[in-house]
Amino acid sequence: MPRTHPRKRCGGGAVSIHATLSSMKARTHDLAAVTALGVIVLSQPSRAMSLGTILVALLANQLGGIAPDIDQPIAPFWRNLPIGGFFGRIIGKMMGGHRFITHSLLGLFLFGLGASWLLALLHPIMPTIDIGLVWWAFVIGMVSHLVMDTLTKEGVPWLLPIPIKFGFPPIKAMRITTGKIGEGILFVCLILFDIVFCAVNYHTILQFIHQRIV
């Protein structure tokens, strides 16, 4: 009988663990993006918007929350596409590798510009959608991603082309390690914040639903 190669099993396990950690990180970014969007929307003067605008804005927000990670082929966005890993490797090299252009103010500007162009192109086929609100939802999601990654040990090169990565707290040892207990605690804190925030703003949320969705 052919012998089983334990090294292959370990490699598969490593890939599985890596994918799991990446998925956990994606969930953290998803939650952070929608949390930031909710806080900003409820803190601004209310304006009427269609249900379609809200749904498209939520989708754009979640896309913005994962957009910076298109620079790595194992990102959830690429894993959910046929031969996504192939395109992910190409895009990653074009972007200079993980946490480079896409994780900077320059990248935020370029993504915002691209999103604005795409929304303007799509607006004729969805004329009832407020593309201005959708654009802001996307940008808020992307900014939340950069802020969350700033809390990790690797930091974020906010000021590219200046090749300096910034992190908070300034002491690296106090920052979060992706996929470890610190990120789990942060995820739970975000959930608790959302619960408290919704409870405190319960009447405001109801008023928004009843009076501002048309």
C-alpha positions in Angstrom: 0.0 0.0 0.0 1.3 3.5 -0.8 2.4 5.4 2.3 0.6 8.6 3.3 2.9 11.6 3.3 2.3 13.5 6.6 3.8 16.6 5.1 1.0 16.9 2.6 -1.6 16.6 5.4 0.2 19.4 7.4 0.2 21.6 4.3 -3.5 21.1 3.7 -4.1 21.8 7.4 -2.1 25.0 7.2 -4.0 26.2 4.1 -7.3 25.4 5.9 -6.2 27.3 9.0 -5.0 30.2 6.9 -8.4 30.3 5.1 -10.2 30.2 8.4 -8.2 33.1 9.9 -8.8 35.1 6.7 -12.6 34.4 6.9 -12.6 35.6 10.6 -10.8 38.8 9.6 -13.4 39.3 6.8 -16.2 39.0 9.3 -14.6 41.6 11.5 -14.2 44.0 8.6 -17.9 43.4 7.5 -19.1 44.2 11.0 -16.9 47.2 11.4 -18.1 48.6 8.0 -21.8 48.3 8.8 -21.2 49.7 12.3 -19.4 52.8 11.0 -22.2 53.3 8.4 -24.9 53.0 11.0 -23.3 55.5 13.4 -22.6 58.0 10.6 -26.1 57.8 9.1 -27.8 58.2 12.4 -25.6 61.1 13.4 -26.4 63.1 10.3 -29.6 65.1 9.5 -32.2 62.7 8.2 -33.0 62.7 4.5 -35.6 60.7 2.6 -34.2 57.7 0.6 -35.7 54.8 -1.2 -35.5 51.2 0.0 -33.5 50.4 -3.2 -30.9 53.0 -2.2 -30.6 51.5 1.3 -30.1 48.0 -0.1 -27.5 49.1 -2.7 -25.8 51.3 -0.1 -25.5 48.3 2.3 -24.0 46.2 -0.5 -21.6 49.0 -1.4 -20.6 49.4 2.2 -19.7 45.7 2.5 -17.8 45.8 -0.7 -15.9 48.8 0.6 -15.2 46.9 3.8 -13.3 44.1 1.9 -12.0 46.1 -1.1 -8.5 46.9 0.3 -7.8 43.1 0.6 -8.1 42.5 -3.2 -4.3 42.7 -3.0 -4.1 39.1 -1.6 -5.3 36.1 -3.6 -6.6 34.3 -0.5 -9.1 37.2 0.2 -12.8 36.2 0.4 -13.6 38.2 -2.7 -11.2 36.1 -4.8 -12.1 32.8 -3.1 -15.7 33.2 -4.1 -14.9 33.6 -7.8 -14.0 31.0 -10.4 -10.2 31.0 -10.8 -10.3 34.0 -8.4 -6.9 33.0 -7.0 -5.3 33.4 -10.4 -6.6 36.9 -10.8 -5.9 37.7 -7.2 -2.2 36.9 -7.6 -2.1 39.2 -10.7 -3.9 42.1 -8.9 -1.8 41.6 -5.8 1.4 42.0 -7.8 0.0 45.1 -9.6 -0.9 46.6 -6.3 2.6 46.0 -4.8 1.6 43.2 -2.5 -0.6 43.0 0.6 -1.1 46.2 2.6 0.5 48.5 0.1 -1.4 50.8 -2.3 -4.9 49.5 -1.4 -4.2 50.2 2.3 -3.3 53.9 1.9 -4.9 57.3 1.3 -3.7 57.1 -2.3 -5.5 53.8 -2.7 -8.6 55.3 -1.0 -8.6 58.1 -3.5 -8.2 55.8 -6.5 -10.9 53.4 -5.3 -13.2 56.3 -4.6 -12.6 57.7 -8.1 -13.2 54.3 -9.6 -16.4 53.8 -7.6 -17.7 57.2 -8.7 -17.0 56.4 -12.3 -18.8 53.0 -12.0 -21.8 54.4 -10.3 -22.2 57.2 -12.8 -22.0 54.5 -15.5 -24.7 52.4 -13.8 -27.0 55.3 -12.8 -29.1 55.2 -16.1 -30.2 51.6 -15.3 -31.0 52.4 -11.7 -32.3 56.0 -11.8 -34.1 55.8 -8.4 -30.9 55.0 -6.6 -29.1 57.9 -4.9 -25.6 57.2 -6.1 -24.2 59.9 -3.9 -25.3 58.0 -0.8 -24.1 54.7 -2.3 -20.7 56.2 -2.9 -20.4 57.4 0.6 -21.4 54.0 1.9 -18.6 52.4 -0.1 -16.0 54.9 1.1 -17.1 54.6 4.7 -16.6 50.8 4.4 -13.2 51.2 3.0 -12.1 53.7 5.6 -13.3 51.4 8.4 -11.1 48.6 6.9 -8.0 50.8 7.0 -8.8 51.9 10.6 -9.3 48.3 11.7 -6.0 47.2 10.1 -4.2 50.1 11.8 -5.0 48.3 15.1 -3.0 45.3 14.0 0.7 44.6 14.5 1.5 45.0 10.8 0.0 48.5 10.6 -1.1 50.5 7.5 1.0 52.6 5.1 -1.5 55.5 5.2 0.9 58.0 3.6 2.2 56.1 0.6 4.4 56.7 -1.3 6.1 57.4 2.0 6.9 53.8 3.0 6.0 54.0 6.7 3.4 51.8 8.3 1.3 53.4 11.0 -0.3 51.5 13.9 -2.3 52.2 17.0 -1.4 52.0 19.8 2.1 53.2 18.8 3.6 50.4 20.8 3.5 47.4 18.5 3.2 44.8 21.2 -0.1 46.3 22.3 -1.7 45.8 18.9 -3.9 43.0 17.7 -2.6 39.9 15.9 -4.9 38.9 13.1 -6.9 35.8 13.8 -5.9 35.6 17.4 -7.8 36.2 20.6 -7.3 40.0 20.4 -9.3 40.1 17.1 -12.0 37.9 18.7 -12.3 40.3 21.6 -12.5 43.2 19.2 -15.3 41.4 17.3 -17.3 40.9 20.4 -16.8 44.5 21.5 -18.2 45.6 18.1 -21.3 43.5 18.6 -21.8 44.8 22.1 -21.4 48.4 20.8 -24.0 47.7 18.1 -26.4 46.4 20.7 -26.0 49.3 23.0 -26.0 51.8 20.1 -29.3 50.4 18.7 -30.9 50.4 22.2 -29.9 54.0 22.9 -31.0 55.2 19.5 -34.1 52.9 19.3 -36.6 55.7 18.8 -34.4 57.5 16.2 -34.1 54.2 14.3 -37.9 53.7 14.3 -38.4 57.3 13.2 -35.9 56.8 10.4 -37.7 53.6 9.2 -41.2 55.1 9.4 -40.5 58.6 8.0 -37.4 58.5 5.9 -37.7 55.4 3.8 -39.9 56.1 0.7 
